[in-house]
Amino acid sequence: MKGKLTILGSGTSQGVPVIACDCEVCQSSNLKDKRTRTSVLININGENHVVDSGPDFRTQMLRENVKSLKSVIFTHEHKDHIAGLDDIRPFNYLEKREMNVYASERVKEALLREYHYIFTKDKYPGVPNVKLTIFENNKFQIDEGIEIQPIEVLHYKLPVFGFRIGDITYITDAKTISSAEKQKIKGSKTIIINALRRESHMSHFNLDEALDFIKEMNPKRAYLTHISHLFGKHNEIEKDLPDNVFLAFDGLTLDFTY
């Protein structure tokens, strides 16, 4: 079975350009330097699924002309990954079905706080209609015969989930990945991994750490995402990357096999 993954957003929590920033990256005219908050769209077996719905979710759906969406899968509870959940409402209305939402117990608690009006018994008319399914570090199905393997990483001390589906693995906001979790990644032909900037960071891979991880996993190809304006311009960064490593950018599409 063939699938397609689209990079909806490849930027860090502030996006690129950053508000009020005059640096050369934020002022770049290259569209590949315009980065919305990190998210991906997975199309498999005719259905669309999104990993994370951040503050730019609405813009991303319009840009990619998404007409149908079956599920939202959350990596963790930070605002740049959950802030757009309310904007699933048009899909509820058009498709006359609940939105499947997959989240860990920890993310569930955040959603209950942030979107209490979605989960209350006495709902206001027109609020998002969701079916919440809890997963922890165990496989789950997003459709019949379509299984996702969660991969637990640490974002400083916060547990965050990446996901493997078939021969592609997507991980964002990682600083530490255990040996046990790496075993779930090995054999992936394509890996998408966060690389915030060149300098070290408390809670994200920097470039060297991401490249070391990619070398250890040895995929056919790898893409760097969750990119800060402090990293540099797209074209300049790519000159320094190994032959099988590329920078992700908003709108990039990748094929994978399930």
Order of alpha helices (4+ residues) and beta strands (2+ residues): beta-beta-beta-alpha-beta-alpha-alpha-beta-alpha-alpha-beta-beta-beta-beta-beta-alpha-beta-alpha-beta-alpha-beta-beta
